[in-house]
């Protein structure tokens, strides 16, 4: 997930940008008009497509494959990044094949806004019922080796390997048809809230100065000092990961790391707990020291949610917390149920209840 200005000479990393793009506001305007009726007779030639990919060669290849399946060129809208995809999504709310679904294909790594952040923003708008036309969101990833349905991240309906081909597209369209006609879509945990002063934060690093500076930066951004802890060794970090499972699961848990080696330990531990169905709190992992010579970009996509440059400032911290907000409000890695009065219950199923006015304003 290449987000924010990395240190080093990596050319695929964008400069900082505003966190709430104007397309989100444009989409919010569309909800004043009633949603169109659903047409269940689906064929590729009647489907509107938004395809975001920054590499022109992959875009050309993918468009050719889409045409082979039966999609029409005039229904395919191309974008260079997630922000442009959101702009297309805003326009398509009132134009195109209004009674049919919208298919959004997002590459994982793009400058300006990558596929994961774009998908999170889309799912936040879905949760807040801002969209007249709910999109079917597809991830295209070079890391994937096979088509994955319901990949567990809470932001994509399906993941396709890169480059995509006719078979992958046909598999995705078949799943889209079931999603559209049978209502096989994810229940988003709409009741959840996000407050910076209700975050638990763990800074893990064997360098005391690095731990202290990272903690201070996030405390200045609003994370409470009393909710912040540190770990000076891998063993201590693992101990705190275990202890954190009995903490308040209604609070996001942010982990600050500067080492890919330590991040791999966290990743393996989380996956092990997930396999045993004992993972109660998954951490949001932020890399606080990007080193282009040490950091492997393919591994970094799965080890970290967000990257900060070595000399990050308050704008970078606020950006990472906003990304954490999107991740927290839209994710459904585990199954959640709304806690009853005075109870902290995270189990069974999500809720699609309406948000309060205060929560809805967060997405504008």
C-alpha positions, 0 to 999 in steps of 0.5 A: 500500500504505497501511501504518503511520501516515502523516504528514498528514491521510490517513484511510485509514491505520491505527494501528500494530498487532502484526505477527503476528495471532492468526489465524495461530496459529489456522490452525497448530492446524488442520494437526494434522488430516489434509487432506480429500480433493479433490472435483474436481466444482466448481460455484460453489454449493459454493465457500466465499468470503472477501471483504475490502473496507472500502467497504460499497458495493463489498462489496454490489456484489461480493456481488450479482455473485457471486450472479449467477454462482451462489455462495450467500450463506451461503457468502460471508464478508465482512471489512473488512480483511485481518486479518478475512479471516485470521480467517475463513480460520482458521475455514474450515479445519474448516468449510464445503465441506471437499472444495472450494477456498476462494476469497479475494478481497482489495481492495488498499487496506484499513485495519488490514491491506491486501490485499497483506500479507494475501496475503503472510501467506496464502502464507507459511502455504501455504509452511509447509504450515499450511493444511488448505485452500489458498486461491485468492487473488484481488486486486481492484485499481482500478489493474488494467484487465484480468484478469491471471493470474499477475501476477508478484508471487508473492502472488495467483493472479489480479488482477481490475479493480475493481469486479468483474462477472460476466465477471471472476468467471467468468474467475477461476472458470475459472482456479480450476478449472484450478488445483484440478484440474490443479495449476496453482499456483505453486511457492513458494521454501520453502528461502529464509531471512530474517535482518535481519543479512543485508540489504543496505540503500541510503539514497538522498536528496539531504539528508544528514541524512535519509540518515543518520537513516534509516540509523541507524534501520535499523542500530538494528533490526539491519541491519549498518552494513557492509551499508549504503550511501547515495546523494546523487543520482539518478545515484549511486542508479542506479549503485548499482542497477546495481552491486547486480545483481552482489551476493549475490542470496540477500540481500534488498535494501532501498532507502530513499527519501523522494521519489516522483520517485526512486521512479519512477526505480527503478520504471522501471529495474526494469521495464526490466531485467525486460523484458530479463530481466536483473533479478537483484536487485529492491529492496524499496522503503520510503518514509521520508517520507510527505507527503500533499500530494505523495504520490499514493496511486494511484502510491504503490501501485506505487512503494513496498512500505511507507510510514513516517511522516516521524518514524518510530520503531523500532516502524515500522522493525521493522514494515517489516522484518517486511513485507519478511520476508513479501515475501522469503519468499513472492515469486516475481517471478523464478524461483529454484532452490536454490543448491548447496553453495558456489554462489549460483544463482538460476535456473529453478524454485522449490522446495517443500521443507519448512522447518526448525523455525526457519523455521516458527516465524517464521510463528507 
